Amino acid sequence: DFIKVSTIDRHDEARRLTVLLWFLCAEDALLQRLNGGQSIHQFRVACKALALTAWAPPLVTDLPFCYDLTLETCRIISMSRCVGRLFFLRRISMKYRKNEAKEYARTALKGVWTALPYHFTADDKIDEKSIAHALDYSISELKIDGHYCSGNVAEFWSLTDEERMRCHEINVEANKGRVPLIAGCHHQNPYEVVKLAKHAEAIGIDFVIILTPYQGAKNDDAVFDFYRFIAERVNIGIVLFNIPSVYYPISEHLAARLATLPNVAGFKQGGPSPSATVSLRQMIGKELTVSVADETPWLHNLTVMKDQWLLNYCPHLYQVPGYLPIHDYTQAALAGDYKKAIDICATLTPLRQIHAKWVGGYGKPHGRMPSAEMKYWMECIGMPGGPVRTPCLELPEDKKAEMYAELKATGILDRVKTAKKAA
């Protein structure tokens, strides 16, 4: 009931036709379980290519999809890009059962996580090498404890579902199991959310995160039904994402209702009100793992409010190899050395001020979406950056010069040069 790892050499005619025969026998049953007309069409094209091109040039496929063939287990077929061979990828088992999602979240959703942007080439294609490099760099050099892909900072709204799924695969491939991963499966259409979430589940991502519907749901009952619909159709743990200034707000009372769904396991709080967050913790803190999506109050949240998880994009902006202040003050606080933690935390004030000026627009209902600002900041500190996609706007050259001067004044660019010399 699943296809093991195997490679088909197209010049091995006997093996090729044997596999084709298996396809012809199983095709109807498989197609009933595959999601989406385009995926089914491409699956048929692949089958026909195996049957009809025995002496043609090497088979080339470009099908970056993984398909969950059952609701109960994580059994998949994945067709990956290759030349001359067609790969059938292994079954990937989940790390927990559906009703264990909350328990697993308490062990996996902890420490300092980041959320990286996606990178594009000059001709507006997914820059796979840069995406993989940025994650590897963040894990190996910045010592992040986890990564959230396909978030607002990744311009998820400008990607096709197929591009998002391919980017999730790139993250899994680059990660190599080193840190937990969350995939953003935000979408207005609940069926598309399910498709994205089942793909993430199938390729071994730990959790998915889902924003409230942007338009269709205007009250608590509708939002609850949206998440219930999704939760019933996937096994993977779900993290709720609350940005009340932009999307329908998740109050503490709605959060408590959503926490009754067995695989709702975490909550990312993008709301700026400390009192609302206190009420949220009181209502769901024993059920769901909560992260406040802001580095500035992290030391307070860690030591006073006993939070265990920071999910925010600042860790890859404020840190460079050899200078890891967020990591260091977090570790000092966990070790009980609060004076050291406070002293290190205070040194970040200049960078926080630059962040507030240039990159603080993700949670605002109006103004620039600061994707280009973040990418340019990353270029300044030696990470991949590159262009943005419409409707995001590029950063003018005079603004780049202004940001560069401000970053240089903090000393972080000199730290980048020191790290390069040491390497």
Buried (B, 14 or more C-beta within 10 A) or exposed (E): EBBEEEEBEBEEEEBBEEBBEEBEEEBEEBEEEBBBEEBBEBBEEBBEBBBEEEEEEEBEBEBBBBBBBEEEBBBBBBBBEBEEBBBBBBBBEBBBEBEBBBEBBBEBBBBBBBBBBBBBEEEEEBBBEBBBBBBBBBBEBBBBBBBBBBBBBBBBEBBEBBBBBBBBBBBBBBBEEBBBBBBBBBBEEBEBBBBBBBBBBBBBBBBBBBBBBEEEBEEBEEBBEBBBEBBEBBBBBBBBBBBBBBBBBBBBEBBBBBBEBBBBBBBBBBBBEEEBBEBBBEBBBEBBBBBBBBBBBBBBBBBEBEBBBBBBBBBBBBBBBEBBBBBBBBBBBEEEBEEBBBEBBEBBEBBBEBBEEBBBBBBEEEEEBBBBBBBBBBBBBBBBBBBBEEEBEBBEEEBBEBBBEBBEEBBBBEBBEBBEEEE
